[in-house]
């Protein structure tokens, strides 16, 4: 590569290090004050694609959206997904300190009520306590979190929002003028003596690009904040293969293949605090997709994307002190076809129609050699078909009825159908219509207000509808058994949200930016799907468990994210609070979260190609509970981190940090065990 190309590549990488790569936590672009001639590009600028399926500056959207750069110094070298998303307001995780059992909670909804995407492909494993998605952070480029009902674009499951994982591609690792390269990583963290080794190769030319990556993690028991250990041996192997080929400048094929395997030693329920009754467990997850994209410059009516995808997730368990073997498997095969049509009547008016069709089929199988006729309790053999059609319009209008500024209006509508059937031929079939209307108004370049209404729904899954067999047993007494309920209705909600955002440039010094965005939401939820456990010792032990639709509920809360940045410092602040009650009984809902604030201050040291930061998390006590066992104390957790990158053509990156600096002993809401104690971590990356 020529010296000119090398210098160009170094300048770009240096800008990413000292600006762009440090901006992932907040989805808020910077726009200059009205007195300036043109918009100012700020390091805080991020772009969201998931929120509307079109690329927009996230701050401009009438919604709360966060885009997380996985290489940002505060989260680089994270071992678990929960570590990457710790700064995102409103995001909480169920489970324990173990890697398995990571389930996201968002705006009062657990993972079943959130759309999880991996490179655009749904991740919907019906896992009970074992987690519903499996991906290694080392393979990721970024994560988008869209908060609020999203069924209009994404169908079933879009009650609380969307969490979309995007893996790295060759173009993300190659600077202009470079056509090939490779990278290796070595990392260790002390809290579970985890070692990571990874290797990646990538290349491109005018017609194709390709990437192959493999990641290995080995870890042991986890040291908790109270000084005890949590059994959690893991051996994880992850792989990623991506290939793109352009037939013409307008026509492109892309193949993505991601595989994850974890051989672990842990309890049947990895979310518990137990280190007894351990199982040898193998979790495998494979996601494959073939995409075709057609976008012809000058043709505003055609921007086509089609996708065929397949996912397979399986968990096999063997109890260590018996001959019991269990397994559960979910296969999914899907197809989608989408198009964009653009219309414009000048600089004061434009609109983009986005419309499409989606179909996917899921098949679940379970087995347990200790169950009746090999049946696995709570894992019915069943199949589900989903199809949906949607249309959305994005309208931009400048100067409505003489009003200054710009309106952005996003109406949308989707029709979904789902059909669930078990092996005995018992079925459930239903439709759902999901409308949405969102509006933002920017009367000045520094001010934006927005409001929205959206309807979301979640179809009952196969396990909730047809579960049979043993739920749990009491030795010498009997068993609590699942009872199917093929009359379940879909869980739905209606959310009204409003908010405001402000953004400024040259506030305290040249080349600085200040911005924040705040919203309040109110959600009315109907037909919550809940597991009703009827337990008694008399006349016989131990009753039944059945999924039922429960009474109406309400959720409300707020979210805030803001940041100030100049060439030397970056300070960010996020806050969120979610409350909820049953509207009839006035009982608290189980997935609400206490007020949580995260502050992050970062010192940028361009003279040493590095950054130094301190993050503090403050969570209020969780006392809005129906049972004392659900309460959690308040906690304060502090982390420090440092990142250095070389300035040569061969890139060396070093990330070091201390998580939970003061060894706080604390427990999150929805969690079955304490969190990890003090953790020293270090990672070395070498790219050439």
KOLMARMAR-297824 format. One record per residue (C-alpha): residue in one letter; x, y, z. Coordinates in steps of 0.05 Angstrom, whole numbers, plus 5000, padded with zeros to 4 digits. Each point is the difference from the previous one (the first is absolute). Layout:
! residues N
R  res    c1    c2    c3
R    A     X     Y     Z
...
! end
This chain:
! residues 688
R  res    c1    c2    c3
R    X  5000  5000  5000
R    X  5028  5069  4983
R    X  5022  5049  5054
R    X  4943  5047  4981
R    X  4949  4944  5010
R    X  5033  4981  5066
R    X  4997  5072  5024
R    X  4926  5004  4980
R    X  4985  4936  5036
R    X  5036  5024  5062
R    X  4963  5066  5000
R    X  4933  4964  4995
R    X  5019  4951  5056
R    X  5025  5058  5043
R    X  4934  5037  4990
R    X  4961  4937  5019
R    X  5043  4992  5063
R    X  4995  5072  5024
R    X  4930  5015  4975
R    X  4953  4952  4966
R    X  5016  4937  5038
R    X  4987  5035  5066
R    X  4929  5020  4984
R    X  4960  4936  5000
R    X  4961  5006  5064
R    X  4956  5058  4977
R    X  4959  5002  4937
R    X  4999  5076  4995
R    X  5030  5039  4942
R    X  5027  5070  5006
R    X  4971  5057  4958
R    X  5029  5070  5002
R    X  4962  5059  5027
R    X  4957  5037  4951
R    X  5052  5056  4994
R    X  5050  4953  4968
R    X  5000  4988  4926
R    X  4998  4924  4998
R    X  4990  4940  5047
R    X  5060  4981  5042
R    X  5022  4928  4999
R    X  5010  4980  5072
R    X  5033  4937  5030
R    X  4932  4988  5033
R    X  4967  4987  4933
R    X  4971  4930  4992
R    X  4954  4970  4948
R    X  4943  4951  5012
R    X  4973  4953  4947
R    X  4958  4955  5043
R    X  4950  5051  5027
R    X  4968  5015  4932
R    X  5038  4952  4954
R    X  5031  5062  4968
R    X  5064  5035  5019
R    X  4987  5061  5044
R    X  5038  5039  5052
R    X  4972  4969  5063
R    X  4989  5067  5034
R    X  4952  5021  4944
R    X  4955  4940  5011
R    X  4935  5007  5040
R    X  5022  4943  5046
R    X  5053  4982  5050
R    X  5056  4964  4964
R    X  5070  4982  5022
R    X  5056  4975  4955
R    X  5057  4966  5037
R    X  5069  4994  4967
R    X  5029  4935  5028
R    X  5071  5028  4993
R    X  4985  5062  5042
R    X  5052  5003  5056
R    X  4949  4992  5057
R    X  4974  4933  4973
R    X  5056  4973  4957
R    X  5024  4930  5020
R    X  4933  4984  5033
R    X  4989  4927  5014
R    X  4923  4999  5002
R    X  4946  5038  4963
R    X  4975  5029  5067
R    X  5068  5034  5007
R    X  4995  5033  4932
R    X  4930  5029  5015
R    X  5012  5023  5071
R    X  4996  5075  4980
R    X  4935  4996  4961
R    X  4942  5031  5039
R    X  4941  4954  5014
R    X  5038  4936  4984
R    X  5005  4948  5055
R    X  5019  4926  5000
R    X  4967  4940  5032
R    X  5041  4943  5026
R    X  5064  4993  5039
R    X  5074  5016  4990
R    X  5005  4939  4954
R    X  5007  5007  4925
R    X  4940  4955  4987
R    X  4931  5025  5018
R    X  5011  5071  4976
R    X  4930  5028  4987
R    X  4988  5073  4985
R    X  4945  5041  5034
R    X  4978  5064  4967
R    X  4944  5048  5022
R    X  4968  4947  5044
R    X  5005  4942  4950
R    X  5046  4940  5001
R    X  5033  4970  4938
R    X  4935  4967  4976
R    X  4971  5070  4991
R    X  5062  5028  4964
R    X  5020  4989  4928
R    X  5072  4973  4999
R    X  5037  5004  4933
R    X  5068  4974  4980
R    X  5021  5031  4933
R    X  4925  5009  4987
R    X  4980  4929  5017
R    X  4952  4986  5058
R    X  5026  4964  5061
R    X  4940  4968  5036
R    X  5024  4939  5038
R    X  4948  4978  5051
R    X  5050  4988  5054
R    X  4966  5004  5068
R    X  5060  5021  5043
R    X  5055  4987  4949
R    X  4999  5064  4959
R    X  4968  5015  4932
R    X  5059  5025  4960
R    X  5073  4978  4995
R    X  5055  5043  4970
R    X  5071  5018  5022
R    X  5015  5075  5009
R    X  5067  4990  4965
R    X  4964  4989  4934
R    X  4957  5063  5004
R    X  5008  5069  4969
R    X  4941  5035  5033
R    X  4934  4991  5036
R    X  4938  5042  4988
R    X  4948  5006  5054
R    X  4932  5028  4980
R    X  4954  5010  5060
R    X  4924  4996  4994
R    X  4950  4957  4961
R    X  5029  4979  4933
R    X  4948  4951  4972
R    X  4983  5045  4942
R    X  5067  4984  4968
R    X  5020  4935  5034
R    X  4936  4964  5019
R    X  4993  4951  5057
R    X  5041  5014  5062
R    X  5006  5075  4991
R    X  4970  5022  5066
R    X  5060  5031  5035
R    X  5044  5015  4941
R    X  5055  4973  4955
R    X  5072  4979  5016
R    X  5039  4990  4935
R    X  5070  4970  4998
R    X  5044  5014  4939
R    X  5063  4959  4989
R    X  5064  5028  4972
R    X  5015  5001  4925
R    X  5063  5006  4959
R    X  4985  5073  4984
R    X  4999  5016  5074
R    X  5073  4977  5007
R    X  5031  5025  4936
R    X  5019  5073  4989
R    X  4994  5033  4932
R    X  5052  4971  4953
R    X  5007  4935  5039
R    X  4976  4935  4969
R    X  5017  4946  5051
R    X  5022  4991  5071
R    X  4998  4957  5063
R    X  4992  5010  5074
R    X  5012  4961  5064
R    X  4978  5012  5072
R    X  5021  4974  5068
R    X  4962  5018  5063
R    X  4993  4980  5073
R    X  4955  5020  5057
R    X  5010  4981  5073
R    X  4930  4992  5027
R    X  4991  4932  4966
R    X  5072  4989  4974
R    X  4973  5007  4929
R    X  5047  4997  4940
R    X  4981  5022  4931
R    X  5036  4985  4935
R    X  4974  5023  4933
R    X  5024  5003  4927
R    X  4968  5037  4941
R    X  5017  5005  4926
R    X  4967  5047  4951
R    X  5007  5024  4928
R    X  4963  5038  4945
R    X  5005  5025  4929
R    X  4953  5037  4953
R    X  4951  4941  4996
R    X  5003  4961  5065
R    X  5018  5003  5074
R    X  5011  4943  5049
R    X  5014  4990  5074
R    X  5012  4939  5043
R    X  5008  5003  5076
R    X  5006  4950  5057
R    X  4997  5015  5075
R    X  5016  4955  5058
R    X  4984  5014  5073
R    X  5016  4956  5060
R    X  4978  5020  5070
R    X  4989  4971  5069
R    X  4959  5015  5062
R    X  4980  5072  5011
R    X  5023  5039  5062
R    X  4940  5038  5027
R    X  4999  5065  5039
R    X  4990  4966  5067
R    X  5063  4957  4991
R    X  4964  4936  4981
R    X  5006  4963  4933
R    X  4946  4983  4950
R    X  5010  4935  4960
R    X  5004  5020  4927
R    X  5053  4964  4959
R    X  4994  5020  4926
R    X  5035  4980  4936
R    X  4974  5043  4944
R    X  5017  4996  4926
R    X  4969  5051  4953
R    X  5009  5008  4926
R    X  4979  5051  4947
R    X  5004  4996  4924
R    X  4976  5056  4955
R    X  5004  5006  4924
R    X  4973  5053  4954
R    X  5000  5000  4924
R    X  4976  5056  4953
R    X  4975  4976  4933
R    X  4993  5073  4979
R    X  5007  5066  5038
R    X  4925  4995  5013
R    X  4993  4926  5016
R    X  5033  4965  5060
R    X  4997  4932  5035
R    X  5021  4992  5072
R    X  5009  4935  5040
R    X  5006  5002  5076
R    X  5014  4939  5044
R    X  5008  5005  5076
R    X  5011  4940  5047
R    X  5004  4998  5076
R    X  5015  4941  5045
R    X  5007  5000  5076
R    X  5019  4938  5040
R    X  4985  5018  5072
R    X  4994  4970  5070
R    X  4943  5033  5037
R    X  4931  4988  5031
R    X  4940  4983  4956
R    X  4977  5071  5014
R    X  5062  5044  4987
R    X  4964  5061  5028
R    X  5000  4971  5071
R    X  5052  5011  5054
R    X  5010  4925  5010
R    X  5067  4966  4989
R    X  4969  4931  5014
R    X  4965  4948  4956
R    X  5044  5019  4941
R    X  4989  4980  4928
R    X  5046  4992  4941
R    X  4967  5046  4949
R    X  5014  5012  4927
R    X  4967  5060  4967
R    X  5006  5009  4925
R    X  4970  5054  4956
R    X  5008  5010  4925
R    X  4973  5057  4959
R    X  5007  5001  4924
R    X  4971  5050  4950
R    X  5003  5016  4927
R    X  4983  5071  4980
R    X  4989  5032  4932
R    X  5001  5076  4993
R    X  4982  5042  4940
R    X  5006  5076  5000
R    X  5005  5037  4935
R    X  5022  5073  5004
R    X  4950  5044  4966
R    X  4943  4951  5011
R    X  4963  5027  5061
R    X  4946  4947  4997
R    X  5044  4938  5010
R    X  5047  4985  5057
R    X  4989  4925  5011
R    X  5024  4955  5056
R    X  4983  4926  5005
R    X  5024  4950  5051
R    X  4996  4924  5011
R    X  5024  4978  5069
R    X  5006  4939  5045
R    X  5014  4994  5074
R    X  5012  4939  5043
R    X  5008  5003  5075
R    X  5008  4939  5045
R    X  5016  4987  5073
R    X  5021  4930  5023
R    X  5007  4986  5075
R    X  5026  4940  5039
R    X  4992  4999  5076
R    X  5067  4984  5031
R    X  4975  4957  5058
R    X  4949  4960  4959
R    X  4987  4971  4931
R    X  4949  5055  4983
R    X  5008  5031  4930
R    X  4957  5057  4974
R    X  4999  5041  4936
R    X  4960  5055  4967
R    X  5006  5025  4929
R    X  4969  5056  4959
R    X  5007  5007  4924
R    X  4977  5061  4962
R    X  4995  5011  4925
R    X  4980  5068  4973
R    X  4994  5045  4940
R    X  4990  5075  4993
R    X  4992  5048  4942
R    X  5002  5076  5009
R    X  5002  5061  4955
R    X  5008  5075  5007
R    X  4968  5051  4954
R    X  5021  5073  5005
R    X  4959  5061  4980
R    X  5020  5073  5004
R    X  4968  5065  4980
R    X  5059  5045  5013
R    X  5043  5017  5059
R    X  4939  5015  5045
R    X  4966  4932  4993
R    X  5023  4928  4992
R    X  4975  4931  5020
R    X  5023  4929  4999
R    X  4953  4940  4998
R    X  5027  4936  5030
R    X  4959  4938  4990
R    X  5010  4926  5003
R    X  4981  4929  5016
R    X  5029  4949  5049
R    X  4988  4926  5014
R    X  5034  4953  5049
R    X  4987  4931  5028
R    X  5025  4975  5067
R    X  5005  4927  5021
R    X  5014  4978  5072
R    X  5019  4932  5027
R    X  5017  4977  5070
R    X  5020  4936  5035
R    X  5015  4974  5070
R    X  5019  4927  5013
R    X  4971  5005  5070
R    X  4932  5026  4976
R    X  4938  4962  4980
R    X  5014  4968  4931
R    X  5061  5044  4995
R    X  4959  5064  5004
R    X  5035  5063  5025
R    X  4960  5038  5051
R    X  4981  5069  4973
R    X  5031  4988  4931
R    X  4944  4978  4953
R    X  5012  4975  4930
R    X  4966  5055  4960
R    X  5003  5045  4939
R    X  4983  5074  4988
R    X  4989  5038  4935
R    X  5004  5076  4998
R    X  4987  5047  4941
R    X  4993  5075  4998
R    X  4994  5058  4951
R    X  5017  5072  5018
R    X  5003  5070  4971
R    X  5034  5061  5029
R    X  5007  5072  4975
R    X  5054  5049  5020
R    X  4979  5071  4986
R    X  5043  5062  5006
R    X  4967  5068  4994
R    X  5033  5068  5008
R    X  4959  5062  5017
R    X  4929  4974  5012
R    X  4949  5057  5001
R    X  5056  5050  5009
R    X  5029  4965  5061
R    X  5077  5001  5002
R    X  5040  4936  5001
R    X  4987  4929  4978
R    X  4948  4946  5013
R    X  5018  4926  4996
R    X  4937  4955  4998
R    X  5002  4924  5001
R    X  4933  4963  4993
R    X  5000  4925  4992
R    X  4955  4938  5000
R    X  5012  4925  5003
R    X  4956  4938  4996
R    X  5027  4936  5032
R    X  4972  4929  5002
R    X  5026  4943  5042
R    X  4980  4927  5004
R    X  5026  4953  5055
R    X  4990  4924  4997
R    X  5026  4943  5044
R    X  5016  4928  4981
R    X  4929  4978  5019
R    X  4969  5048  4950
R    X  4973  5050  5051
R    X  5008  5070  4971
R    X  4993  5075  5013
R    X  4991  5052  4945
R    X  4993  5076  5007
R    X  5013  5067  4965
R    X  5025  5066  5027
R    X  5002  5071  4970
R    X  5055  5046  5025
R    X  4994  5075  4983
R    X  5050  5054  5017
R    X  5006  5076  4993
R    X  5062  5039  5021
R    X  5013  5075  4990
R    X  5059  5045  5015
R    X  5004  5075  4991
R    X  5065  5040  4999
R    X  4983  5075  5002
R    X  5073  5017  5008
R    X  5064  4963  4984
R    X  5013  4992  5076
R    X  4931  4976  5020
R    X  4957  4939  4984
R    X  4935  4976  5032
R    X  4966  4934  4983
R    X  4939  4957  5016
R    X  4977  4931  4979
R    X  4947  4947  5006
R    X  5015  4926  4986
R    X  4965  4933  5007
R    X  5041  4938  5016
R    X  4985  4927  5007
R    X  5030  4933  5019
R    X  4971  4934  4977
R    X  5000  4945  5052
R    X  5058  4953  4986
R    X  4997  4925  4992
R    X  5022  4985  5071
R    X  4948  5046  5031
R    X  4944  4970  4957
R    X  5014  4926  5002
R    X  5046  4986  5059
R    X  4989  4933  5035
R    X  5040  4955  5046
R    X  5035  5014  5066
R    X  5014  5072  5020
R    X  5035  4983  5065
R    X  5001  4944  5051
R    X  5006  4995  5076
R    X  5035  4935  5020
R    X  4954  4953  5036
R    X  4940  5045  4989
R    X  4983  5005  4926
R    X  5004  5045  4939
R    X  4971  5065  4975
R    X  4978  4989  4927
R    X  4991  5046  4940
R    X  4930  5007  4971
R    X  4993  5025  4927
R    X  4957  5060  4983
R    X  4984  5005  4925
R    X  4952  5058  5013
R    X  5054  5051  5016
R    X  4992  5069  4969
R    X  5058  5042  4975
R    X  5030  5049  5050
R    X  4990  5072  4976
R    X  5016  5071  5020
R    X  4988  5072  4980
R    X  5054  5051  5015
R    X  4997  5076  4999
R    X  5067  5035  5004
R    X  5025  5071  4998
R    X  5067  5032  5008
R    X  5049  5056  4985
R    X  5071  5006  4975
R    X  5050  5057  4998
R    X  5068  5005  4967
R    X  5052  5056  4998
R    X  5069  5012  4972
R    X  5055  5047  5024
R    X  4970  5004  5069
R    X  5061  5007  5046
R    X  5056  4996  4949
R    X  5011  4992  4925
R    X  4985  4931  4973
R    X  4957  4976  5058
R    X  4930  4971  4999
R    X  4945  4995  5052
R    X  4935  4961  4991
R    X  4947  4962  5037
R    X  4936  4963  4987
R    X  4944  4984  5049
R    X  4935  4962  4994
R    X  4940  4977  5041
R    X  4957  4941  4981
R    X  4934  4971  5023
R    X  4981  4929  4980
R    X  4933  4965  5007
R    X  5010  4925  4995
R    X  4946  4947  4990
R    X  5000  4924  5006
R    X  5068  4992  5032
R    X  5024  4928  4991
R    X  5022  4975  5068
R    X  5015  4931  5030
R    X  4948  4984  5053
R    X  5027  4950  5051
R    X  4946  4968  5043
R    X  5038  4965  5055
R    X  4972  4960  5058
R    X  5017  4938  5042
R    X  4927  4978  5008
R    X  4964  4959  4979
R    X  5062  4979  4960
R    X  5065  5035  4985
R    X  5016  5043  4963
R    X  4949  5035  4955
R    X  5006  5027  4928
R    X  5033  5055  4960
R    X  4965  5034  4941
R    X  5013  5061  4956
R    X  4941  5048  5004
R    X  4980  5070  4977
R    X  4999  5045  5061
R    X  4965  5066  5014
R    X  5015  5067  4968
R    X  5064  5035  5022
R    X  5032  5068  4993
R    X  5073  5019  4994
R    X  5031  5069  5001
R    X  5069  5030  5005
R    X  5052  5046  4973
R    X  5068  4997  4965
R    X  5055  5051  4994
R    X  5066  5000  4963
R    X  5047  5059  4992
R    X  5073  5015  4985
R    X  5050  5056  4996
R    X  5064  4991  4959
R    X  5059  5041  4979
R    X  5068  4980  4972
R    X  5026  4984  5070
R    X  4940  4976  5042
R    X  4936  4961  4992
R    X  4947  4997  5054
R    X  4936  4959  4993
R    X  4940  4988  5044
R    X  4942  4952  4992
R    X  4940  4987  5045
R    X  4938  4957  4998
R    X  4943  4978  5044
R    X  4943  4950  4985
R    X  4939  4990  5043
R    X  4939  4956  4989
R    X  4938  4972  5034
R    X  4942  4954  4987
R    X  4943  5048  4986
R    X  4949  4958  5039
R    X  5038  4972  5059
R    X  5051  5057  5004
R    X  5055  4949  5010
R    X  5068  5018  4974
R    X  5023  4968  4935
R    X  5061  4954  5004
R    X  5043  5031  4945
R    X  5003  5072  5024
R    X  5068  5031  5017
R    X  5022  5052  5051
R    X  5028  5067  4981
R    X  5071  4990  4973
R    X  5052  5053  4981
R    X  5065  4987  4962
R    X  5053  5055  4997
R    X  5062  4992  4956
R    X  5058  5049  4996
R    X  5055  4989  4949
R    X  5067  5036  4992
R    X  5025  4998  4928
R    X  5076  5000  4992
R    X  5014  5008  4925
R    X  5073  5015  5014
R    X  5005  4928  5025
R    X  4947  4970  4954
R    X  4959  4979  5061
R    X  4940  5012  5044
R    X  4989  4993  5075
R    X  4931  4994  5031
R    X  4958  4991  5063
R    X  4929  4973  5001
R    X  4953  5000  5060
R    X  4933  4965  5003
R    X  4949  5019  5054
R    X  4937  4958  5009
R    X  4945  5017  5050
R    X  4971  4948  5046
R    X  4948  4955  4968
R    X  4944  5001  5051
R    X  4938  5003  4955
R    X  4988  4925  5007
R    X  4944  4953  5020
R    X  5045  4952  5039
R    X  5059  5016  5044
R    X  5044  4950  4962
R    X  4995  5043  4938
R    X  5029  5062  5033
R    X  5071  5023  4985
R    X  5045  5049  5035
R    X  5028  5061  4966
R    X  5071  4995  4973
R    X  5058  5041  4973
R    X  5050  4969  4952
R    X  5062  5035  4973
R    X  5043  4979  4941
R    X  5064  5029  4971
R    X  5028  4987  4930
R    X  5057  5019  4954
R    X  5010  4991  4925
R    X  5063  5011  4958
R    X  5009  4992  4925
R    X  5065  5003  4962
R    X  5011  5051  4944
R    X  5036  4954  4952
R    X  4973  4964  4938
R    X  4999  4936  5041
R    X  4948  5013  5054
R    X  5009  4980  5073
R    X  4941  5012  5046
R    X  5003  4992  5076
R    X  4938  5001  5044
R    X  5007  4994  5076
R    X  4951  5013  5056
R    X  4974  4984  5069
R    X  4926  4984  5006
R    X  4965  5008  5067
R    X  5061  5037  5026
R    X  4978  5000  5074
R    X  4976  4927  4998
R    X  4927  5018  5013
R    X  4956  4942  5021
R    X  4934  5012  4964
R    X  4943  4966  4964
R    X  4961  5026  4940
R    X  4924  4995  4995
R    X  4974  4935  4969
R    X  5066  4968  5020
R    X  5009  4934  5035
R    X  5071  5013  5026
R    X  5049  5054  5018
R    X  5040  5035  4945
R    X  5074  4991  4986
R    X  5050  5030  5048
R    X  5061  5042  4983
R    X  5026  4981  4931
R    X  5067  5017  4968
R    X  4999  4994  4925
R    X  5049  5011  4943
R    X  4998  4989  4925
R    X  5053  5005  4946
R    X  4980  5007  4926
R    X  5048  4998  4942
R    X  4976  5016  4930
R    X  5041  5002  4936
! end
